[in-house]
């Protein structure tokens, strides 16, 4: 009898272990997606939203309001995933400025720490260095970049270094659009000045690099950029003329190579590029076209950096802003601002092509960030 009871107990324990293991495996196939939105455009959005993303089915589930905040049009996480930063793309915070809000992240829940001025109007991008010590904010109409020091809890130290681009060319209007750290250097794309400017860290401050500015054709409007996995190539997507420019690194300097069209030659309407990303394996490059309403797909020659057009996938919506690839690189998600939806595409890792999987409605989505 004792042996029978022992056997039943062992079987029960084994079954519980199997059930728990299956549950753990299921959790591994889900992750959290945070979404930044516009709240002042009449869409009804209230701030930052949170979804559960199933990485098996490609479906977004369990929509919740994560934080009520005005115009969080760009959000990003610290390298340790413990802090989320969100800009407020406005021009009336503490004068003529936008703001940046710091949230502590615990089990996908956001707890506000503080809000600070960005020292410039309409901030539009946040860049964080790999250590999490520096946080740079590009102020679009402010025409400058604010570089904050971050504390251990993620909160930002007052009195950031403010780098003014308005003084670089008084004949044109500066629009700092992206600020990103590459190794120990800060790269800033200025849409109004048609250049990417490189800054080097010296004694805790960022000063202009000896590298000449990376120039694109006048009127191109460089918006976002990304580097190849080997660091040899830098790809810039240009908002105003719907092109993509490749730069090659030689030593510690970058030189322009080629420029590619992102929209079809027979497209007659107006279109403006928005975002750019490489696939996790570095073999394909993707860009979003607002107007043509497509994701353009290029195959990357990893040795030469040159691009070969694969095609363009309609986004099943209007005005694709930010898009993102899931952690496994199997899905690509697009935030369609004007049609109020997020569309999920399955990605063919061999061909780079996209196929529609699912979609959800959300007011004015513009920025996607996986936790």
ZASE-871878 format. One record per residue (C-alpha): x, y, z; chain. Coordinates in steps of 0.001 Angstrom, whole numbers, always signed. Example, Ala and Ser with C-alpha at 12.3 -4.5 7.8 and 13.67 -1.06 7.14 Angstrom:
BEGIN
<site u="+12300" v="-4500" w="+7800" kette="A"/>
<site u="+13670" v="-1060" w="+7140" kette="A"/>
***
This chain:
BEGIN
<site u="+0" v="+0" w="+0" kette="A"/>
<site u="+2836" v="+2363" w="+922" kette="A"/>
<site u="+4530" v="+1632" w="-2394" kette="A"/>
<site u="+1287" v="+2410" w="-4255" kette="A"/>
<site u="+890" v="+5726" w="-2409" kette="A"/>
<site u="+4549" v="+6569" w="-3082" kette="A"/>
<site u="+4104" v="+5751" w="-6775" kette="A"/>
<site u="+985" v="+7946" w="-7018" kette="A"/>
<site u="+2851" v="+10749" w="-5271" kette="A"/>
<site u="+5743" v="+10494" w="-7689" kette="A"/>
<site u="+3380" v="+10544" w="-10671" kette="A"/>
<site u="+1577" v="+13589" w="-9280" kette="A"/>
<site u="+4873" v="+15378" w="-8699" kette="A"/>
<site u="+5999" v="+14542" w="-12240" kette="A"/>
<site u="+2738" v="+15856" w="-13715" kette="A"/>
<site u="+3004" v="+19085" w="-11721" kette="A"/>
<site u="+6571" v="+19480" w="-12986" kette="A"/>
<site u="+5442" v="+18969" w="-16585" kette="A"/>
<site u="+2595" v="+21476" w="-16218" kette="A"/>
<site u="+4892" v="+24055" w="-14622" kette="A"/>
<site u="+7515" v="+23494" w="-17312" kette="A"/>
<site u="+4917" v="+24011" w="-20028" kette="A"/>
<site u="+3770" v="+27176" w="-18325" kette="A"/>
<site u="+7338" v="+28468" w="-18122" kette="A"/>
<site u="+7874" v="+27636" w="-21775" kette="A"/>
<site u="+4706" v="+29530" w="-22681" kette="A"/>
<site u="+5918" v="+32562" w="-20741" kette="A"/>
<site u="+9207" v="+32455" w="-22610" kette="A"/>
<site u="+7271" v="+32896" w="-25841" kette="A"/>
<site u="+5602" v="+36094" w="-24666" kette="A"/>
<site u="+7059" v="+39525" w="-24142" kette="A"/>
<site u="+5789" v="+43016" w="-23376" kette="A"/>
<site u="+5441" v="+45749" w="-25974" kette="A"/>
<site u="+5250" v="+49387" w="-24891" kette="A"/>
<site u="+3723" v="+51867" w="-27347" kette="A"/>
<site u="+4198" v="+55635" w="-27402" kette="A"/>
<site u="+1424" v="+57741" w="-28946" kette="A"/>
<site u="+267" v="+61252" w="-29749" kette="A"/>
<site u="-2394" v="+62452" w="-27313" kette="A"/>
<site u="-3156" v="+65966" w="-28578" kette="A"/>
<site u="-4340" v="+65110" w="-32097" kette="A"/>
<site u="-7929" v="+64261" w="-31214" kette="A"/>
<site u="-7378" v="+60501" w="-31540" kette="A"/>
<site u="-8366" v="+59794" w="-27951" kette="A"/>
<site u="-5015" v="+58389" w="-26869" kette="A"/>
<site u="-4026" v="+58844" w="-23225" kette="A"/>
<site u="-288" v="+58124" w="-23259" kette="A"/>
<site u="+1876" v="+54988" w="-23153" kette="A"/>
<site u="+171" v="+51641" w="-23729" kette="A"/>
<site u="+1254" v="+48091" w="-22953" kette="A"/>
<site u="+555" v="+44875" w="-24850" kette="A"/>
<site u="+1518" v="+41243" w="-24443" kette="A"/>
<site u="+3107" v="+39990" w="-27651" kette="A"/>
<site u="+2939" v="+36270" w="-28399" kette="A"/>
<site u="+6097" v="+35352" w="-30309" kette="A"/>
<site u="+4552" v="+32114" w="-31589" kette="A"/>
<site u="+1354" v="+33515" w="-33098" kette="A"/>
<site u="+2491" v="+37097" w="-33701" kette="A"/>
<site u="-576" v="+38473" w="-31933" kette="A"/>
<site u="-815" v="+41494" w="-29644" kette="A"/>
<site u="-3002" v="+40865" w="-26590" kette="A"/>
<site u="-4089" v="+42424" w="-23288" kette="A"/>
<site u="-3969" v="+46123" w="-24172" kette="A"/>
<site u="-3584" v="+48343" w="-21096" kette="A"/>
<site u="-2800" v="+51999" w="-20444" kette="A"/>
<site u="+649" v="+51897" w="-18859" kette="A"/>
<site u="+1033" v="+55617" w="-18116" kette="A"/>
<site u="-1078" v="+58713" w="-18716" kette="A"/>
<site u="+1303" v="+61251" w="-20237" kette="A"/>
<site u="+1145" v="+63940" w="-22922" kette="A"/>
<site u="+2555" v="+63162" w="-26381" kette="A"/>
<site u="+5038" v="+60359" w="-25555" kette="A"/>
<site u="+6025" v="+60134" w="-29225" kette="A"/>
<site u="+9343" v="+58423" w="-28474" kette="A"/>
<site u="+10093" v="+55945" w="-25704" kette="A"/>
<site u="+13109" v="+53772" w="-24973" kette="A"/>
<site u="+14474" v="+51471" w="-22282" kette="A"/>
<site u="+17782" v="+51612" w="-20466" kette="A"/>
<site u="+20271" v="+48813" w="-21239" kette="A"/>
<site u="+19351" v="+46981" w="-18010" kette="A"/>
<site u="+15608" v="+47295" w="-18821" kette="A"/>
<site u="+14938" v="+48779" w="-15393" kette="A"/>
<site u="+14152" v="+52289" w="-16625" kette="A"/>
<site u="+11917" v="+53626" w="-19389" kette="A"/>
<site u="+12346" v="+57156" w="-20706" kette="A"/>
<site u="+9555" v="+58957" w="-22549" kette="A"/>
<site u="+9677" v="+62347" w="-24201" kette="A"/>
<site u="+6794" v="+64761" w="-24149" kette="A"/>
<site u="+6800" v="+66219" w="-27664" kette="A"/>
<site u="+5490" v="+69635" w="-26670" kette="A"/>
<site u="+6763" v="+73226" w="-26573" kette="A"/>
<site u="+5185" v="+74668" w="-23426" kette="A"/>
<site u="+6908" v="+72900" w="-20545" kette="A"/>
<site u="+8747" v="+75337" w="-18257" kette="A"/>
<site u="+8773" v="+77933" w="-20998" kette="A"/>
<site u="+9257" v="+76957" w="-24618" kette="A"/>
<site u="+10460" v="+73401" w="-24018" kette="A"/>
<site u="+9479" v="+69774" w="-24172" kette="A"/>
<site u="+10087" v="+67274" w="-21407" kette="A"/>
<site u="+11424" v="+63823" w="-20604" kette="A"/>
<site u="+9830" v="+61550" w="-18003" kette="A"/>
<site u="+11672" v="+58746" w="-16228" kette="A"/>
<site u="+9788" v="+55590" w="-15209" kette="A"/>
<site u="+10990" v="+52679" w="-13114" kette="A"/>
<site u="+9975" v="+49368" w="-14735" kette="A"/>
<site u="+8979" v="+46468" w="-12479" kette="A"/>
<site u="+7312" v="+43410" w="-14019" kette="A"/>
<site u="+6217" v="+45532" w="-17002" kette="A"/>
<site u="+4593" v="+48108" w="-14688" kette="A"/>
<site u="+5701" v="+51746" w="-15026" kette="A"/>
<site u="+6244" v="+53857" w="-11918" kette="A"/>
<site u="+6997" v="+57521" w="-12540" kette="A"/>
<site u="+10194" v="+58881" w="-11015" kette="A"/>
<site u="+10470" v="+62412" w="-12380" kette="A"/>
<site u="+9888" v="+64776" w="-15307" kette="A"/>
<site u="+12487" v="+67266" w="-16518" kette="A"/>
<site u="+12746" v="+69899" w="-19212" kette="A"/>
<site u="+14681" v="+68950" w="-22360" kette="A"/>
<site u="+15836" v="+72566" w="-22828" kette="A"/>
<site u="+14358" v="+72639" w="-26313" kette="A"/>
<site u="+10977" v="+72444" w="-28010" kette="A"/>
<site u="+9411" v="+69308" w="-29502" kette="A"/>
<site u="+11902" v="+66610" w="-28473" kette="A"/>
<site u="+11673" v="+63638" w="-30837" kette="A"/>
<site u="+14354" v="+61056" w="-29943" kette="A"/>
<site u="+16170" v="+59591" w="-26933" kette="A"/>
<site u="+19572" v="+57900" w="-27201" kette="A"/>
<site u="+21256" v="+56015" w="-24352" kette="A"/>
<site u="+24888" v="+54905" w="-24249" kette="A"/>
<site u="+25641" v="+51212" w="-23626" kette="A"/>
<site u="+26490" v="+51814" w="-19952" kette="A"/>
<site u="+23236" v="+53685" w="-19317" kette="A"/>
<site u="+25190" v="+56625" w="-17898" kette="A"/>
<site u="+24333" v="+59148" w="-20618" kette="A"/>
<site u="+20900" v="+59987" w="-22026" kette="A"/>
<site u="+20722" v="+62299" w="-25055" kette="A"/>
<site u="+17537" v="+64008" w="-26253" kette="A"/>
<site u="+17201" v="+65524" w="-29738" kette="A"/>
<site u="+14979" v="+68618" w="-29716" kette="A"/>
<site u="+13452" v="+69054" w="-33172" kette="A"/>
<site u="+12252" v="+72661" w="-33242" kette="A"/>
<site u="+14622" v="+73554" w="-30420" kette="A"/>
<site u="+17504" v="+72780" w="-32774" kette="A"/>
<site u="+19668" v="+71356" w="-30021" kette="A"/>
<site u="+20619" v="+68215" w="-28091" kette="A"/>
<site u="+20475" v="+67830" w="-24307" kette="A"/>
<site u="+22881" v="+65242" w="-22852" kette="A"/>
<site u="+21922" v="+64139" w="-19344" kette="A"/>
<site u="+23859" v="+62118" w="-16785" kette="A"/>
<site u="+21787" v="+59251" w="-15366" kette="A"/>
<site u="+21854" v="+58161" w="-11735" kette="A"/>
<site u="+21782" v="+54567" w="-10485" kette="A"/>
<site u="+17989" v="+54611" w="-10227" kette="A"/>
<site u="+17686" v="+55950" w="-13778" kette="A"/>
<site u="+16714" v="+59461" w="-12746" kette="A"/>
<site u="+18371" v="+62215" w="-14741" kette="A"/>
<site u="+20686" v="+64777" w="-13194" kette="A"/>
<site u="+19662" v="+68414" w="-13594" kette="A"/>
<site u="+21650" v="+70809" w="-15790" kette="A"/>
<site u="+22491" v="+68651" w="-18824" kette="A"/>
<site u="+25024" v="+69630" w="-21445" kette="A"/>
<site u="+23093" v="+71429" w="-24188" kette="A"/>
<site u="+24640" v="+71285" w="-27657" kette="A"/>
<site u="+23255" v="+74057" w="-29861" kette="A"/>
<site u="+22999" v="+73364" w="-33606" kette="A"/>
<site u="+21415" v="+76709" w="-34480" kette="A"/>
<site u="+24843" v="+78342" w="-34482" kette="A"/>
<site u="+26238" v="+75893" w="-37044" kette="A"/>
<site u="+24425" v="+77421" w="-40013" kette="A"/>
<site u="+22521" v="+80651" w="-39513" kette="A"/>
<site u="+21162" v="+80556" w="-43076" kette="A"/>
<site u="+19185" v="+77380" w="-42402" kette="A"/>
<site u="+16919" v="+76091" w="-39615" kette="A"/>
<site u="+18360" v="+73352" w="-37434" kette="A"/>
<site u="+16160" v="+70348" w="-36635" kette="A"/>
<site u="+18011" v="+67804" w="-34504" kette="A"/>
<site u="+16174" v="+64550" w="-35150" kette="A"/>
<site u="+18178" v="+61622" w="-33756" kette="A"/>
<site u="+20919" v="+61396" w="-31140" kette="A"/>
<site u="+22605" v="+58008" w="-30756" kette="A"/>
<site u="+25735" v="+56776" w="-29016" kette="A"/>
<site u="+28127" v="+54652" w="-31073" kette="A"/>
<site u="+30895" v="+53416" w="-28801" kette="A"/>
<site u="+32128" v="+56539" w="-26935" kette="A"/>
<site u="+30878" v="+58979" w="-29549" kette="A"/>
<site u="+27572" v="+60763" w="-30012" kette="A"/>
<site u="+26078" v="+60991" w="-33515" kette="A"/>
<site u="+23314" v="+63508" w="-34225" kette="A"/>
<site u="+21320" v="+63713" w="-37443" kette="A"/>
<site u="+20107" v="+67217" w="-38232" kette="A"/>
<site u="+17234" v="+67193" w="-40715" kette="A"/>
<site u="+17390" v="+70946" w="-41275" kette="A"/>
<site u="+21121" v="+71109" w="-41878" kette="A"/>
<site u="+21347" v="+67927" w="-44016" kette="A"/>
<site u="+24175" v="+66446" w="-42008" kette="A"/>
<site u="+25132" v="+63979" w="-39304" kette="A"/>
<site u="+27420" v="+65511" w="-36707" kette="A"/>
<site u="+29801" v="+63466" w="-34609" kette="A"/>
<site u="+30809" v="+64352" w="-31045" kette="A"/>
<site u="+33597" v="+62815" w="-28962" kette="A"/>
<site u="+33540" v="+62490" w="-25179" kette="A"/>
<site u="+36233" v="+64489" w="-23428" kette="A"/>
<site u="+36290" v="+64669" w="-19618" kette="A"/>
<site u="+32576" v="+63994" w="-19385" kette="A"/>
<site u="+31605" v="+66532" w="-22067" kette="A"/>
<site u="+30847" v="+65940" w="-25729" kette="A"/>
<site u="+32820" v="+68105" w="-28154" kette="A"/>
<site u="+32878" v="+68196" w="-31986" kette="A"/>
<site u="+34904" v="+65354" w="-33467" kette="A"/>
<site u="+37752" v="+65958" w="-35941" kette="A"/>
<site u="+35594" v="+63956" w="-38374" kette="A"/>
<site u="+34024" v="+66298" w="-40936" kette="A"/>
<site u="+30236" v="+66275" w="-40811" kette="A"/>
<site u="+28602" v="+63455" w="-42755" kette="A"/>
<site u="+26777" v="+65366" w="-45479" kette="A"/>
<site u="+23779" v="+64247" w="-47527" kette="A"/>
<site u="+22326" v="+65989" w="-50581" kette="A"/>
<site u="+20725" v="+69354" w="-49876" kette="A"/>
<site u="+17050" v="+68964" w="-49075" kette="A"/>
<site u="+17370" v="+65286" w="-48143" kette="A"/>
<site u="+16498" v="+65698" w="-44460" kette="A"/>
<site u="+18419" v="+62937" w="-42626" kette="A"/>
<site u="+16116" v="+61487" w="-39964" kette="A"/>
<site u="+17265" v="+58164" w="-38462" kette="A"/>
<site u="+20346" v="+55979" w="-38944" kette="A"/>
<site u="+21683" v="+52539" w="-38069" kette="A"/>
<site u="+25087" v="+50860" w="-38216" kette="A"/>
<site u="+25985" v="+47442" w="-39582" kette="A"/>
<site u="+26907" v="+44706" w="-37105" kette="A"/>
<site u="+30603" v="+44985" w="-37951" kette="A"/>
<site u="+30479" v="+48767" w="-37545" kette="A"/>
<site u="+31884" v="+49373" w="-41038" kette="A"/>
<site u="+28750" v="+50930" w="-42534" kette="A"/>
<site u="+26252" v="+53551" w="-41433" kette="A"/>
<site u="+22864" v="+53780" w="-43160" kette="A"/>
<site u="+20863" v="+57020" w="-43006" kette="A"/>
<site u="+17210" v="+57302" w="-44013" kette="A"/>
<site u="+16348" v="+60733" w="-45426" kette="A"/>
<site u="+12835" v="+61985" w="-44692" kette="A"/>
<site u="+12345" v="+64732" w="-47253" kette="A"/>
<site u="+13504" v="+63158" w="-50525" kette="A"/>
<site u="+12708" v="+59520" w="-49687" kette="A"/>
<site u="+16225" v="+58166" w="-49997" kette="A"/>
<site u="+18684" v="+56101" w="-48008" kette="A"/>
<site u="+22394" v="+56974" w="-47906" kette="A"/>
<site u="+25216" v="+54590" w="-47013" kette="A"/>
<site u="+28473" v="+55728" w="-45405" kette="A"/>
<site u="+31562" v="+53546" w="-45008" kette="A"/>
<site u="+33912" v="+53732" w="-42044" kette="A"/>
<site u="+37628" v="+53923" w="-42755" kette="A"/>
<site u="+39693" v="+54128" w="-39597" kette="A"/>
<site u="+37765" v="+56487" w="-37355" kette="A"/>
<site u="+36089" v="+58440" w="-40171" kette="A"/>
<site u="+33051" v="+57872" w="-42380" kette="A"/>
<site u="+32819" v="+58535" w="-46103" kette="A"/>
<site u="+29711" v="+58674" w="-48316" kette="A"/>
<site u="+29130" v="+55782" w="-50691" kette="A"/>
<site u="+25774" v="+55477" w="-52429" kette="A"/>
<site u="+22204" v="+56736" w="-52150" kette="A"/>
<site u="+19124" v="+54599" w="-52854" kette="A"/>
<site u="+15477" v="+55494" w="-53487" kette="A"/>
<site u="+13017" v="+54146" w="-50929" kette="A"/>
<site u="+9784" v="+54668" w="-52917" kette="A"/>
<site u="+8834" v="+53164" w="-56277" kette="A"/>
<site u="+9804" v="+55143" w="-59396" kette="A"/>
<site u="+6172" v="+55276" w="-60549" kette="A"/>
<site u="+4822" v="+56578" w="-57221" kette="A"/>
<site u="+3323" v="+60029" w="-57880" kette="A"/>
<site u="+2199" v="+61219" w="-54448" kette="A"/>
<site u="+4139" v="+62792" w="-51606" kette="A"/>
<site u="+6025" v="+60471" w="-49288" kette="A"/>
<site u="+8305" v="+60986" w="-46315" kette="A"/>
<site u="+10638" v="+58421" w="-44756" kette="A"/>
<site u="+10469" v="+57765" w="-41028" kette="A"/>
<site u="+12346" v="+54827" w="-39490" kette="A"/>
<site u="+15125" v="+52362" w="-40362" kette="A"/>
<site u="+16240" v="+49016" w="-38890" kette="A"/>
<site u="+18506" v="+46103" w="-39736" kette="A"/>
<site u="+17429" v="+42491" w="-39230" kette="A"/>
<site u="+19149" v="+40802" w="-36258" kette="A"/>
<site u="+21456" v="+38879" w="-38599" kette="A"/>
<site u="+22363" v="+42066" w="-40480" kette="A"/>
<site u="+21355" v="+40629" w="-43853" kette="A"/>
<site u="+18329" v="+42862" w="-44541" kette="A"/>
<site u="+17616" v="+46558" w="-44115" kette="A"/>
<site u="+14089" v="+47940" w="-43671" kette="A"/>
<site u="+12712" v="+51487" w="-43908" kette="A"/>
<site u="+9254" v="+53050" w="-43541" kette="A"/>
<site u="+7642" v="+55314" w="-46156" kette="A"/>
<site u="+4856" v="+57648" w="-44982" kette="A"/>
<site u="+2721" v="+58464" w="-47994" kette="A"/>
<site u="+3541" v="+55475" w="-50151" kette="A"/>
<site u="+2671" v="+53630" w="-46921" kette="A"/>
<site u="+5165" v="+50821" w="-47353" kette="A"/>
<site u="+8103" v="+49137" w="-45709" kette="A"/>
<site u="+10963" v="+49099" w="-48203" kette="A"/>
<site u="+13216" v="+46012" w="-48017" kette="A"/>
<site u="+16875" v="+45845" w="-49076" kette="A"/>
<site u="+19296" v="+42928" w="-49041" kette="A"/>
<site u="+22644" v="+43887" w="-47542" kette="A"/>
<site u="+26014" v="+42862" w="-48944" kette="A"/>
<site u="+27818" v="+42581" w="-45628" kette="A"/>
<site u="+31264" v="+42794" w="-47259" kette="A"/>
<site u="+30710" v="+45908" w="-49387" kette="A"/>
<site u="+27765" v="+47486" w="-47586" kette="A"/>
<site u="+25871" v="+47829" w="-50850" kette="A"/>
<site u="+22119" v="+47325" w="-50995" kette="A"/>
<site u="+19904" v="+45388" w="-53382" kette="A"/>
<site u="+16181" v="+46129" w="-53499" kette="A"/>
<site u="+14018" v="+43184" w="-52449" kette="A"/>
<site u="+10666" v="+44963" w="-52614" kette="A"/>
<site u="+8109" v="+47082" w="-50768" kette="A"/>
<site u="+5389" v="+45747" w="-48502" kette="A"/>
<site u="+2161" v="+47788" w="-48007" kette="A"/>
<site u="+1633" v="+48430" w="-44309" kette="A"/>
<site u="-2172" v="+47962" w="-44315" kette="A"/>
<site u="-2558" v="+51387" w="-42786" kette="A"/>
<site u="-1707" v="+55055" w="-43127" kette="A"/>
<site u="+1445" v="+56934" w="-42162" kette="A"/>
<site u="+3855" v="+54257" w="-40838" kette="A"/>
<site u="+6116" v="+55846" w="-38246" kette="A"/>
<site u="+8319" v="+53747" w="-36031" kette="A"/>
<site u="+8517" v="+49995" w="-36595" kette="A"/>
<site u="+10369" v="+47259" w="-34752" kette="A"/>
<site u="+11490" v="+43648" w="-35120" kette="A"/>
<site u="+10656" v="+41245" w="-32311" kette="A"/>
<site u="+13541" v="+39824" w="-30212" kette="A"/>
<site u="+13726" v="+36690" w="-32404" kette="A"/>
<site u="+13598" v="+38612" w="-35675" kette="A"/>
<site u="+10589" v="+36573" w="-36817" kette="A"/>
<site u="+8066" v="+39418" w="-36845" kette="A"/>
<site u="+8090" v="+43071" w="-37855" kette="A"/>
<site u="+5559" v="+45406" w="-36205" kette="A"/>
<site u="+4514" v="+48749" w="-37731" kette="A"/>
<site u="+2895" v="+51716" w="-35956" kette="A"/>
<site u="+489" v="+53375" w="-38408" kette="A"/>
<site u="-171" v="+56795" w="-36936" kette="A"/>
<site u="-3095" v="+58071" w="-39027" kette="A"/>
<site u="-5021" v="+54812" w="-39405" kette="A"/>
<site u="-4747" v="+54113" w="-35652" kette="A"/>
<site u="-3455" v="+50562" w="-35913" kette="A"/>
<site u="-409" v="+48412" w="-35265" kette="A"/>
<site u="+196" v="+45783" w="-37928" kette="A"/>
<site u="+2266" v="+42629" w="-37418" kette="A"/>
<site u="+4106" v="+40973" w="-40301" kette="A"/>
<site u="+5844" v="+37619" w="-40334" kette="A"/>
<site u="+9399" v="+37937" w="-41668" kette="A"/>
<site u="+11042" v="+35394" w="-43960" kette="A"/>
<site u="+14596" v="+35175" w="-42600" kette="A"/>
<site u="+15993" v="+33820" w="-45868" kette="A"/>
<site u="+14298" v="+36210" w="-48311" kette="A"/>
<site u="+13695" v="+39195" w="-46035" kette="A"/>
<site u="+10098" v="+39479" w="-47255" kette="A"/>
<site u="+7077" v="+40273" w="-45082" kette="A"/>
<site u="+3611" v="+38708" w="-44913" kette="A"/>
<site u="+634" v="+40000" w="-42963" kette="A"/>
<site u="-73" v="+38228" w="-39666" kette="A"/>
<site u="-2388" v="+40329" w="-37491" kette="A"/>
<site u="-3308" v="+43841" w="-36392" kette="A"/>
<site u="-4797" v="+45737" w="-33452" kette="A"/>
<site u="-6428" v="+49140" w="-33149" kette="A"/>
<site u="-4780" v="+51839" w="-31043" kette="A"/>
<site u="-5151" v="+55631" w="-31214" kette="A"/>
<site u="-2228" v="+57394" w="-32950" kette="A"/>
<site u="+621" v="+54887" w="-32304" kette="A"/>
<site u="+4055" v="+56248" w="-33219" kette="A"/>
<site u="+6743" v="+54387" w="-31237" kette="A"/>
<site u="+7191" v="+50699" w="-30379" kette="A"/>
<site u="+9539" v="+49291" w="-27747" kette="A"/>
<site u="+9908" v="+45681" w="-26579" kette="A"/>
<site u="+10611" v="+45080" w="-22890" kette="A"/>
***
